Amino acid sequence: MLEHFCECYFDLSGPILYPVLGSITPLFIPNSSIRPIRLIGLCISLITFLYPPVPRIQFDPSTAKSQFMESLRWLPYENNHLYMGIDGLSLFFVILTTFLIPICISVGWSGMRSFGKEYITTFLIREFLMIAVSCMLDPLLFYVLSESVPILMFIIIGVWGSRQRKIKAAYQFFLYTLLGSVFMLLAILLILLQTGTIDLQILLTTEFSERRQILLWISFFASFAVKVPMVPVHIWLPEAHVEAPTAGSIILAGILLKLGTYGFLRFSIPMFPEVTLCFTPFIYTLSAIAIIYTSLTTLRQINLKKIIAYSSVAHMNLVTIGMFSPNIQGIGGSILLMLSHGLVSSALFLCVGVLYDRHKTRLVRYYGGLVSTMPNFSTIFFFFTLANMSLPGTSSFIGEFLILVGAFHRNSLVTTLAALGMILGAAYSLWLYNRVVSGNLKPDFLYKFSDLNGREVSIFLPFLVGVVRMGVHPKVFPDCMHTSVSNLVQHGKFH
């Protein structure tokens, strides 16, 4: 069995097993040797990102089939194997995960004095879980792995979060995600009892009764909607972001929010296509309400992190509108916007972290006039503010444009409301930048002025390159996912 396990995990062994090995190594190093622990964590995460036969190099975009397939029988049932693979839907989520983890470790470089090796271990294990979730083609193991991720986020918020209400925020986050996911577990058990298998390839060709499809779709929806998050189950996100450390907010916005939307793409839409079409007006209604409501709510916030958190809710609900639009433009645009959001939102939380490190406050009213004392920071903050507004030439523009095109074919009213939400997004983005950067300095509150240092510039640089690359030359992204998206549309009978 062990030989078979090692043989079947040859192709994906690097991206999946390197973080596991890296998370174990620091446990054998004394706490006093914090520098070697930091270097080991950073090197392992960089090796995982730069792994030579990483799937993005050998990936064949001309086929919709999962590539680099791995199989292992792990349940005593016929036709029940552990299947892992990468296709056009999951490829860029693996890349995004391996891209953000080294940045998270670098962000916590100076604040890693307490529980340093636990910090490295937590983030590397989380990297392993997220890569495995993105590659997983087994609903039950997808559930197990995806529900392990919130446990680590609970630890990150509870241990390294702010001192005010971090325990309450951690429990609120964990309970929201746990309660929603219970329904998904019950649905998977029901599928196993009815069909005798949880092999996704078999389930995609299995016919469920209409009533059973509705029940299963609602159960999966309850789990994924909390993770997106959709209104009204979004309350946990702003609180979690406010109390989480900067690296926690980056990983939460960049990766964890994509679990729900990826789950819709991987399971709900292809397994229950008829019911998905029936519930599309319901999804459109919730998403449109969420976009307008959270955009207006953002204008009333006084905490920098809450502003970006509510902005994330609006953008992710725009993703769900595109995802449930029955065409290639809508689904492809939603994937592009998810990737862009992972870059832009993470960079904005990093900007807030830079300010908090210097001034120990996230309240907007204490800031102003930073352009005169932090010109480099102000320039970078302005760039990512424009990217958050989906300015043409930045990464978000092409994704939001395709979503609006795809949604317009289905419902022009929802498209109009989504476009209105984008206008409100520009309003609160410019309002935030104006309050923080323009105006007069407030020396009564801010007394320690220093611009970005070399380490911070090097952390921002990959985000700058990624956003410009996606905005100026986005062709490589639709090319890699087009066949898989087309297959999803055809399989779901979206025509």
DRENVEXVO-767603 format. One record per atom (N, C-alpha, C): z, x, y; residue in one letter. Coordinates in steps of 0.02 Angstrom, whole numbers, plus 50000, padded with zeros to 5 digits. Example, Ala and Ser with C-alpha at 12.3 -4.5 7.8 and 13.67 -1.06 7.14 Angstrom:
REM residues 2
503905066049716a;503905061549775a;503905066049835a;503545064249888s;503575068449947s;503945064550002s;
END
This chain:
REM residues 495
500005004249940m;500005000050000m;500005004450063m;500405009750064l;500435014150122l;499765017650133l;499445019850077e;498795023050085e;498285018250113e;498305011950088h;497845006950113h;497975005550187h;498605005350205f;498785004050275f;498515009550321f;498605015750301c;498365021350342c;497595021350345c;497275019750289e;496555019750288e;496275014250333e;496575008250331c;496295002650368c;496435003150442c;496905007550462y;497055008150532y;496775014550562y;496255017250530f;495985023550554f;495665022850623f;495235017750633d;494855017050695d;495295015550755d;495785011050747l;496205009050802l;496885012650801l;496935017950762s;497585021250754s;497825024250819s;497365027150858g;497575030450920g;497865025750971g;497475020950996p;497735016451048p;498345012451026p;498415011150960i;498965006950937i;499575010950918i;499475016450881l;500045020150854l;500315025550900l;499905028150946y;500155033250992y;500755030751033y;500725024751062p;501315022351099p;501935021651056p;501845019750992v;502415019150947v;502735025950935v;502325030950920l;502585037650909l;502905040350973l;502575038951030g;502845041351093g;503505038051112g;503605031851091s;504235028351107s;504815030851065s;504665033751007i;505195036250963i;505415043250985i;504935047251007t;505085054351023t;505645055251074t;505665051551131p;506195052751180p;506895051351154p;506955047351101l;507615045751074l;507975051851046l;507595057151030f;507895063251002f;508015068551055f;507915066851118i;508015071551173i;508645069551211i;509075074251229p;509695072551265p;509535069251332p;509985064851353n;509895061351417n;509875066151476n;510195071951469s;510205076751524s;509515079751538s;509085079751487s;508415082651495s;507915077251515s;507985074851577i;507575069251598i;506855071251611i;506745077451633r;506055079551649r;505615079551586r;505825082551530p;505405082151469p;505275074951447p;505765070551455i;505675063551436i;505125060451478i;505135061751543r;504615059051588r;503925061551567r;503885068151556l;503235071151540l;502965068551473l;503405067751424i;503175065151359i;502905058051367i;503265053851403g;503035046951413g;502375046751449g;502305050651502l;501685050651541l;501105053451500l;501215058751463c;500685061751423c;500455057151367c;500925053851334i;500735049151280i;500325043351308i;500535040751365s;500165035151395s;499465037251418s;499405043451444l;498745045851465l;498305047251405l;498585049951351i;498195051051290i;497945044451262i;498365039251265t;498145032751241t;497565030051282t;497595031151348f;497055028851391f;496415032951381f;496485039351370l;495905043851365l;495725045451293l;496005041751245y;495875042951174y;495125043451161y;494875048951133p;494145050151129p;493735044551098p;493895042151036p;493485036751009p;493725029951030p;493985029451092v;494245023051115v;493675018051115v;493825011751102p;493295006751090p;492775006151145p;492955007551208r;492475006451261r;491875011251256r;491945016751220i;491395021551214i;490915019451159i;491175016951103q;490765015251045q;490605007851042q;490825003951091f;490744996751088f;490014994851093f;489804990051051d;489124987451050d;489114980651083d;488844979951144p;488864973551179p;488354968451155p;487924970451109s;487384965951087s;487614961051033s;488214961751008t;488464957250956t;489104953850978t;489184947550955a;489794943850972a;490334944850919a;490174948250864k;490664949250811k;491184954350833k;491784953550806s;492314958350820s;492134965150789s;492254970450826q;492084977150804q;492724981150790q;492644986750754f;493204990850734f;493704986650693f;493434982350649m;493854977650612m;494334981250565m;494954978850563e;495464981250517e;495744975350478e;495884976350414s;496134970950372s;496704973350328s;497214969150323l;497784970750280l;498094964150257l;498174963350192r;498494957350166r;499244957950174r;499544953150209w;500254953550224w;500634947250206w;500294941950187l;500624935850164l;500394934150093l;500844931350051p;500654929849982p;500244923449976p;499734922750017y;499284917050015y;498574919650008y;498164915849974e;497454917649969e;497134916650038e;496674921150054n;496314920950118n;496784921850178n;497324925450169n;497764926950225n;497834934550232n;497474937350278h;497484944450291h;497624945650365h;497904951450379l;497984953550448l;497314956250471l;497014952950520y;496374955050547y;496464957250619y;496194963150634m;496194965650703m;495494968050719m;495304967150782g;494644969250803g;494564968250878g;494034970850905i;493894970350976i;493204967350987i;493154962551032d;492514959851052d;492474959751128d;491964956451154g;491864956351227g;492414952851265g;492794948551231l;493344944951264l;493964949351271l;494074953851223s;494694957651222s;494624964851245s;494014967451248l;493904974551263l;494244976651328l;494124972951382f;494374975151447f;495124973851455f;495414969451415f;496134968551417f;496494974551386f;496184977451334v;496454983651305v;496424989351356v;495854989851390i;495774995151439i;496254994151497i;496334987951520l;496804986551576l;497514988451557l;497714986951495t;498394988651472t;498494996251472t;498034999951443t;498105007151440t;498045010351509t;497725006951556f;497655009451625f;498315008651663f;498665003051654l;499255001651695l;499885005151671l;499955006451606i;500575009351581i;500715016351611i;500225021051614p;500385027451648p;500595026551720p;500305021551754i;500495020251823i;501215017751827i;501415013351781c;502105010851780c;502595016551768c;502425021251724i;502865026951712i;502905031351774i;502345032351808s;502335036451869s;502725033051925s;502685026451930v;503045022851982v;503795023751974v;504035023651912g;504755024451900g;504985031651894g;504565036351915w;504705043451905w;505355045551939w;505445043652002s;506035045752038s;506645041552023s;506545035452000g;507105030951987g;507315030851914g;507115035951876m;507225035951804m;507865039851785m;508315040551833r;508905044551819r;509385040851773r;509415034251777s;509845030451732s;509425027351677s;509635028351616f;509285025751557f;508545027951557f;508445034451567g;507765037051572g;507365036351509g;507655038351452k;507265038051390k;507185030851366k;507665026551383e;507585019451367e;507015016451408e;506945018651470y;506405016351513y;505725018051482y;505645024351463i;505015026551432i;504885022851367i;505395022251325t;505315018851261t;505105011551271t;505415008151319t;505265001151331t;504535000151351t;504295004251397f;503605003351420f;503085005351368f;503235010451328l;502765012451276l;502735007251220l;503305004351201i;503294999051151i;502914993051178i;503004991651242r;502644986051271r;501894987351271r;501694993651282e;500984995251278e;500714993951207e;501084996051157f;500884994751088f;500804987251075f;501284983351097l;501264976151085l;500664972851120l;500524974851182m;499974971751218m;499304973651189m;499224979851167i;498594981751135i;498504977951070i;499044977551031a;499004973850968a;498854966450979a;499154963451031v;499024956351046v;498284955451063v;498004959951103s;497304959251124s;496824959951065s;497024963951014c;496584965050957c;496704960050900c;497244956150904m;497464952150847m;497014945950837m;496784944950775l;496384939150757l;496754934550709l;497404935050709d;497844931150666d;498314927150710d;498284920450711p;498694916550757p;499444917750750p;499684918550688l;500404919350677l;500644926050704l;500274931450689l;500474937950716l;500364938350791l;499854934850816f;499764934350888f;500394931250919f;500654926150888y;501254922850914y;501844927750912y;501944931050855v;502514935550848v;502484941150899v;501904944250906l;501844949950952l;501884947751025l;501554942151041s;501564939751111s;502254937451132s;502654935051085e;503334933051102e;503824938951102e;503604944551077s;504014950651082s;503964953751151s;503404952551184v;503304955351251v;503814952751301v;503954946051304p;504474943651351p;505164946551338p;505314948351275i;505964951451261i;506024958051299i;505494962051297l;505504968351334l;505524967251409l;505174962051433m;505204960551505m;505904958251524m;506234954651480f;506924952651492f;507374958851501f;507264963951459i;507654970151464i;507494973751529i;506844974051547i;506644977651608i;506964974451670i;506954967851673i;507254964451732i;508014965151731i;508314964251672g;509044964351667g;509344971151678g;509004976551659v;509284983251663v;509074986751728v;508424986551744w;508174990451801w;508004986151861w;508164979651860g;507994975251915g;508484975951973g;508364971852024s;508814971852083s;509514969452062s;509994970752105r;510694969352087r;510924962352105r;510514958452138q;510754952152164q;510774946652111q;510184944652086r;510154939052038r;509724940851978r;509744947051958k;509284949251906k;509434946051838k;510074944951822i;510254942051758i;510004934751754i;510104931051809k;509864924151810k;509104923851804k;508764928251840a;508034928351838a;507784930251768a;508124934951736a;507924937151669a;507994931451619a;508564927951621y;508664922351575y;508184916651590y;508054915251653q;507584909951671q;506884911451644q;506664917651654f;506014919751628f;505984919151552f;506494921551519f;506494921651446f;506514914551417f;506924910251445l;506994903451418l;506364899351430l;506044900151488y;505424896551501y;504894898351448y;504784904851439t;504274907051392t;504454905351320t;505094905851302l;505304904451234l;505224897051217l;505454892651261l;505424885451246l;504694883051241l;504264885751284g;503564883851279g;503234886151215g;503444891951191s;503114894851132s;503344891651067s;503904888251067v;504134884951005v;503614880050980v;503284876551026f;502774871651006f;502174875050973f;501994880950997m;501444884650966m;501624886750895m;502244888850884l;502454890750817l;502414884850769l;502654879050791l;502614873050750l;501884871250734l;501444872050783a;500734870650772a;500434875350721a;500614881750724i;500344886650676i;500594885050605i;501224883150599l;501484881250533l;501124874950507l;500984870250551l;500614864250531l;499914866050507l;499584870650542i;498914872850520i;498954876250452i;499464880450442l;499544883950378l;499654879050321l;500054873850333l;500184868850281l;499564864750265l;499164863350316q;498574859150304q;498004862950273q;497874869050298t;497284872750276t;497444878250225t;498074880350221g;498254885750175g;498064892650200g;497854893150263t;497644899650290t;497774899750366t;497854905650392i;497894906650464i;497384911950485i;496864912750445d;496314917150461d;495894913850515d;495834917050572l;495484913950628l;494754912650612l;494434917050574q;493724916050558q;493634909750516q;494104908250473i;494064902050433i;494244896050475i;494754896750518l;494964891150560l;494424888950609l;494004893550630l;493474891750677l;492954887050646l;492924887050580t;492454882650545t;492814876750512t;493464876150523t;493844870650493t;493814864450536t;493704858750505e;493684852450541e;494374849150538e;494664847950597f;495284844350602f;495144837150625f;495564832550605s;495494825750629s;495614825550705s;495364820350737e;495434819850810e;496164819750831e;496574815850796r;497274815450814r;497624822150803r;497444825550747r;497744832050733r;497524837250785r;496904837050806q;496664841550857q;497044840750923q;497154834450942i;497524833151004i;498234835951000i;498564834750943l;499244837250934l;499274844850937l;498804848050902l;498794855350901l;498614858250970l;498134855151003w;497934857751069w;498514857351118w;498864851851118i;499434851051164i;499974856151148i;500084857651084s;500594862551065s;500404869451090s;499774871351080f;499554877951106f;499574878051182f;499384872451213f;499394872151286f;500094873151314f;500594870251282a;501284870951306a;501504878251308a;501264882151261s;501434889251260s;501054893251312s;500404892051315f;499984896151359f;500074894251432f;500194887851447a;500264885651517a;500864888951550a;501404890051513v;501994893351542v;501834900551561v;501424903851521k;501284910851533k;500774911951587k;500364906851604v;499824907951653v;500104910051722v;500574906551755p;500864900051738p;500514894451778p;500544888451749m;500254882651782m;500824878451811m;500664874751864v;501144870151893v;501234864251844v;501844861951829p;502484863551863p;502924868551827p;502654872451781v;503074877151742v;502984884251769v;502944884851836h;502824891351867h;503444894151901h;504004890451900i;504584892351941i;504864899151921i;504794900951858w;505084907251835w;504754913351866w;504104912851884l;503734918751905l;503984921851971l;504044917952026p;504294921052088p;504974924352080p;505434920952044e;506104923752034e;506074930251993e;505654930251941a;505604936251900a;505314942051940a;504814940751981h;504514946052022h;505004948852072h;505394944552105v;505854946752157v;506384951452127v;506634949852068e;507174953752039e;506924959551996e;506304959551976a;506044964951934a;505944971351975a;505994977151943p;505814983351978p;505064983451992p;504844988252032t;504134988552049t;503694989251987t;503874993551941a;503484994351880a;503484987951839a;504044984351839g;504074977951803g;503604972751834g;503574972551900s;503124967951933s;502394969651920s;502234976151917i;501554978251903i;501344975951833i;501774977051784i;501604975251716i;501604967651706i;502044964151743l;502074956851739l;501434953751767l;501244955951827a;500644953151858a;500004955651825a;499994962051805g;499384964951780g;499224963051708g;499734961951667i;499604961051595i;499894954551569i;500544953251582l;500874947651548l;500574940951567l;500374939951630l;500084933551649l;499424932251614l;499104937551588k;498464936651554k;498554934251482k;499174934351457l;499284931951388l;499094924651381l;499274920551431g;499124913451426g;498384912051430g;498044915051478t;497324913751485t;496934916751426t;497144922551402y;496814925451343y;496924921051282y;497524918051277g;497654913551221g;497194907451222g;497074904751282f;496594899251288f;495914901351263f;495684907251283l;495024909551264l;494974910951189l;495494913851161r;495474916051091r;495594910351042r;496024905551059f;496224900551010f;496054893351032f;496314891151088s;496264884051106s;495534881751113s;495134885351151i;494444883251164i;494014883551101i;493994889051064p;493554889251005p;493804885150946p;494464884250937m;494724880650879m;494694873050889m;494774870750951f;494794863550965f;494304861851021f;493654862851010p;493164862151065p;493104855051091p;493104849951046e;493024843051069e;493614840851112e;494214842451090v;494804840551128v;494844844451194v;494614850651193t;494594854551254t;494174851151307t;493594848451287l;493174844851335l;493524838551360l;493894835151316c;494254829151337c;494804830651387c;495144836451378f;495704838151421f;495484842151483f;494844843651489t;494604847451547t;494784844151614t;494694837551623p;494914834551687p;495664835551701p;496064835351648f;496784836551656f;496924843651680f;496574848451650i;496654855451671i;496414856351743i;495844853351759y;495584853851827y;496094851051878y;496394845451861t;496874842351907t;497474846751918t;497774849251863l;498354853651870l;498184859951909l;497604862851894s;497414869151926s;497274868152000s;496924862752018a;496784861552089a;497434860352128a;497884856452099i;498534855352131i;498904861952140i;498894866152088a;499244872552090a;498964877052144a;498304877352150i;497984881652200i;498194879652270i;498134873252286i;498304870852354i;499054871352366i;499454869152318y;500184869052327y;500464876052335y;500274880652290t;500564887352294t;500294891152355t;499684889752377s;499424893052437s;499804890752498s;499954884352503l;500364881852559l;501074884452554l;501344884752493t;502024887352484t;502064894652505t;501534898452492t;501534905552509t;501624906552584t;501344902052624l;501394902652697l;502104901752722l;502534898952680r;503224897552701r;503714902852676r;503484907652636q;503944912452606q;504134917952656q;504734920652647i;504974926052690i;505084932452651i;504994932252585n;505074938052543n;504394940852524n;504294947252533l;503644950252520l;503414949152448l;503864949952400k;503684949052330k;503514941852313k;503874937152343k;503734930152330k;503054928152356k;502854931052412i;502194929552439i;501644931652390i;501704937652362i;501204939952315i;501264936152249i;501864934252229a;501964930552167a;501624923652171a;501734920052225y;501404913552232y;500644914352238y;500424919752269s;499714921252272s;499434922252201s;499824925352158s;499614926352088s;499524919652052s;499984915052065v;499934908452033v;499274905052054v;499104905552118a;498484902452143a;497874905652110a;497864912252105h;497294915652076h;497234914152001h;497794913951965m;497764912651893m;497554905451879m;497714900751923n;497484893951912n;496744893151931n;496504897451975l;495774897651985l;495434900251922l;495764904851887v;495504907351823v;495444901651773v;495954897351769t;495924891851720t;495374886851736t;495214885951800i;494654881551818i;494004884451790i;493894890951799g;493294894051772g;493284894151696g;493864895151666m;493894895651594m;493724889051559m;493894883551590f;493754876951560f;493114873851588f;492734877851626s;492064875551645s;491584877051587s;491214872251564p;490844873051501p;490194876951511p;490234882851538n;489634886851546n;489824894251549n;489304898451544i;489414905751541i;489674908351608i;489424905551663q;489644908051729q;490394907051739q;490644901051721g;491354899751732g;491804904051690g;491644904651625i;492074908551580i;492024915951596i;491404918451608g;491314925451625g;491664927151691g;491604922651741g;491944923851804g;492704923851797g;492974919651753s;493694919551743s;493944926151713s;493564929051667i;493774935551639i;493744940951692i;493214940951732l;493164945951786l;493734945251836l;493914938951853l;494454937951901l;495124940051871l;495224939051806m;495834941451774m;495894948951780m;495354952551766l;495364959751771l;495494962051843l;495154958751890s;495244960551960s;495964959051983s;496234953451962h;496924951751980h;497404956951952h;497264959451893g;497694964651864g;497714970951907g;497174972351942l;497154978251986l;497444976652055l;497184971352087v;497364969852156v;498104967852163v;498324963152121s;499014960852125s;499504966552109s;499334970552060s;499764976252043s;499814981052102s;499244982352135a;499244986852193a;499654984052250a;499634977452261l;500034974452314l;500774974952299l;500964973852237f;501674974752219f;501874982052228f;501414986652215l;501564993752227l;501664995052301l;501274991752344c;501374992452416c;502064990052437c;502274984352409v;502944981852424v;503474986752399v;503354989752341g;503824994652315g;503895000652360g;503345002852390v;503365008552437v;503815006852496v;503735000852523l;504154998752580l;504894998252559l;505014995452500y;505714994452479y;506065001152466y;505695006052440d;505995012552428d;506235015752493d;505905014252548r;506085017352611r;506595013252651r;506535006652649h;506925002452694h;507414997652659h;507384997352592k;507864993452553k;507884986052571k;507334983352593t;507294976152606t;506584973752593t;506524967452571r;505864964452560r;505764958452606r;506204957452655l;506134951752700l;505624953352755l;505164948652765v;504614949852811v;504854950952882v;505374947452902r;505584947652973r;505844954452995r;506004958752948y;506254965352966y;505684970352978y;505074968452963y;504514973152968y;504084971553029y;503704976653050g;503244975953105g;503064982753134g;502454983553157g;502244989753190g;502194995753145g;502104994753079l;502075000553034l;501445004653042l;500935001753076v;500315005553085v;500435011953125v;500935012053167s;501075017953208s;501485023153172s;501865021253121t;502285025953085t;502035027453014t;501645022952985m;501375023852917m;500625022152917m;500215026152951p;499505024352956p;499135024452890p;499295029352846n;498955029552781n;499135023552738n;499775021852738f;499985015852701f;499655009652730f;499625009052796s;499325003152827s;498595002452808s;498235007952803t;497525007752783t;497455005252712t;497855008052667i;497815005952597i;498034998652588i;498554996752623f;498794989852620f;498254985052646f;497894987052698f;497354982952726f;496784982152675f;496624987552640f;496094987152590f;496264982152535f;496874982552510f;497054977952455f;497164970852481f;497334970152544t;497364963452573t;496674960252575t;496174964252594l;495484961752593l;495264960152521l;495464964352473a;495294962952404a;495614956552379a;496234955252402n;496574949152383n;496234942952413n;495884943852469m;495494938552500m;494814937652468m;494644941952420s;493994941852386s;493424943352434s;493514948452475l;492984950552520l;492394953252480l;491774951552497p;491194954352462p;491224962052462p;491084964852404g;491144972052395g;491784974152362g;492254969452353t;492864970752316t;492834967252248t;493304968952205s;493254966752135s;493324959252126s;493694955852168s;493824948652157s;493224944252176s;492784946852218f;492254942552244f;491794939952190f;491554944252146i;491064942152096i;491374937152048i;492014938252029g;492344933651983g;492444926752014g;492684926452076e;492794919952108e;492134916452122e;491624920152140f;490964917152152f;490694913852088f;490734917452032l;490494914651969l;490904908551948l;491554908751960i;491974902951943i;491754896851983i;491644897652048l;491434892052089l;490744889452067l;490294893952049v;489634891852026v;489704887851961v;490104890551914g;490194887051850g;490554880351858g;491064880051900a;491434873851909a;491024868551946a;490574870751990f;490174865952029f;489714861851983f;489484864951929h;489064861251881h;489464855651847h;490114856451844r;490534851651809r;490854846551856r;491134848951912n;491494844551957n;491484847552027n;491104844452072s;491034847152139s;491674846352180s;492074841052167l;492694839952204l;493194845552189l;493274847252125v;493734852652106v;493504859252136v;492844860352137t;492574866452168t;492744866752242t;492694861052276t;492864860852347t;493604862452359t;494044859652317l;494754861052324l;494914868352309l;494564871152259a;494664878252243a;494434882652301a;493874880852332a;493634884652390a;494124884052449a;494424878152457l;494934877352509l;495534881852495l;495724882352432g;496264886952414g;496104894152430g;495464896052423m;495264902852441m;495324904052516m;495164898852556i;495244899352629i;495984900252647i;496414896252613l;497134897052625l;497374903852603l;497064906452550g;497244913252527g;497084918452579g;496514917752613a;496354922352668a;496864921652724a;497094915452736a;497564914252791a;498234917752777a;498514916852717y;499174919952706y;499114927452696y;498544929952673s;498454937152666s;498444940552734s;498054937652781l;498024940452848l;498694939652885l;499024933952874w;499684932852905w;500184938152882w;500184939552817l;500644944552791l;500494951452820l;499864953352820y;499694959952846y;499874960552920y;499734955352958n;499874955453030n;500624956153043n;501034952553004r;501764952853015r;502054959752998r;501774962852946v;502064969152922v;501804975152962v;501174975252977v;500854981253005v;500784980953081v;500624975153108s;500504974653180s;501154973053218s;501094972353283g;501674970653323g;502094976753342g;502704975453361n;503154980753384n;503614983053327n;503804989353330l;504294991953283l;504974988553294l;505354988253240k;506024985353244k;506534990653222k;506694995153267p;507135000853250p;507844998653232p;508034992553250d;508704990253231d;508764989253156d;508204988053123f;508214986753051f;507894992453012f;507364995453039l;507005000853005l;507135007353042l;507425012053008y;507605018253041y;507355024453005y;507095023752945k;506845029452907k;506095028652898k;505705032452936f;504975031752934f;504665037852900f;504265036552850s;503885041952817s;503275038752784s;502705041952792d;502085039252764d;502055040952689d;501505039052658l;501425040152586l;501455047552569l;501795049252515n;501795056152492n;501235057152440n;501175063152416g;500625064852370g;500645060852306g;501245059852278r;501305056052215r;501085048852225r;501275045852281e;501095038852294e;500345038052305e;500045042852341v;499325042552351v;498955043152285v;499195047552241s;498875048352175s;498945042152132s;499465038252142i;499555031952105i;499085026552133i;499005026452199f;498555021452229f;497815022952214f;497645029152205l;496945031152198l;496585027652141l;496865027252080p;496515023652026p;496385016252043p;496855013052078f;496735006052098f;496155005652148f;496135010252195l;495585010252244l;494915011052209l;494875015752164v;494245017052127v;494055010952086v;494535008052051g;494395002252008g;494144996252048g;494474994752104v;494274988952144v;493574989952173v;493434995952199v;492774997252227v;492244997252172v;492405000152115r;491925000352059r;491734993352036r;492214989052028m;492074982152007m;491714978252061m;491844979752124g;491544976052178g;490834978152194g;490704984752192v;490044987352212v;489544987152154v;489784988752094h;489324988952036h;489664985551977h;489694978851977p;490054975351924p;489644974051861p;489014976251859k;488564974351805k;488824976151735k;489164981751729v;489384983951663v;489864978951632v;490254975451672f;490754970851646f;490434964551616f;489994961051653p;489654955251621p;489224957251562p;488924963251565d;488494965451509d;488894966051445d;489494968751449c;489904969751389c;490174963251360c;490294958251403m;490604952151379m;490114946351371m;489484947251393h;489014941651395h;488894938551326h;488784942651275t;488644940051209t;489234936251181t;489834938951190s;490434935451165s;490554928951201s;490444928851267v;490534922751306v;490014917551286v;489394919851276s;488864915251255s;489024912151187s;489284916151143n;489474913551077n;490044908551083n;490524909851127l;491074905151138l;490824898451164l;490354898751212v;490074892651240v;489684888751187v;489294892251147q;488894888851095q;489344886151039q;489844890051020h;490304887650967h;490694881650989h;490894881651054g;491264875951080g;490834870051097g;490174870751084k;489714865251098k;489744863251172k;489824868351215f;489854867051287f;489134866951314f;488814861351310h;488144860851338h;488014853751358h;
END
